[in-house]
């Protein structure tokens, strides 16, 4: 990977490829050293700060990797040589060469624990929570909606667009959503085919006291 994003958790080659039909692969993040021999080079987005590097050999594959929607990912590269640089796409869209959705949903084989749900709901004391970081891109007018909603309900806004803070992806945030709030807002910043914000799933998979993903959903 030329510019592996920070949120990708790097495991050992055995962990990454041990379950694959071809398991002798390895992942390198040292492009200057290993780029000349790599079968594929993955670029997280199009690194506009550099020109498209020449392939080390004709069959070397360039892969475009991005799981953000186009308005966030930026389309500046479309008018550059990067527009025609890639062989494969690795994105959330179902027509990508490599499809990587945020999550998979499967029907639970376990019935919801109604008693636990009832107890959790009785402990809740605040109507609504919203986690949001991008205040500039608002093609869906979600900020205007929340502003109007706040006139009739208490809405706690966490992140760059609000006054409250909670560490991103932290367990205490999941626990707080589970025990404190009746409703959790999950709005897209843009409408794009196949895109579902990861925040939608944050309310479905918090720590669950009875082992079912249905438990504790506000």
DAKADA-V561383 format. One line per field, one symbol per residue. burial: + if it has 24 or more other ideal C-beta (glycine too) atoms within 12 Angstrom, else -. A space follows every 10 residues. Layout:
burial: ???
This chain:
burial: ++-------- ---------- -----++--- +---+--+++ +++++++--- ---------- -+++++++++ --+---+--- -+--++--++ +++------- -+-------- -----+---+ ---+---+++ ++-+--+--- -++--+---- ----++++-- +----+---- --++-+++++ ++-+++++++ -+--+++++- -+++++++-- --++++++
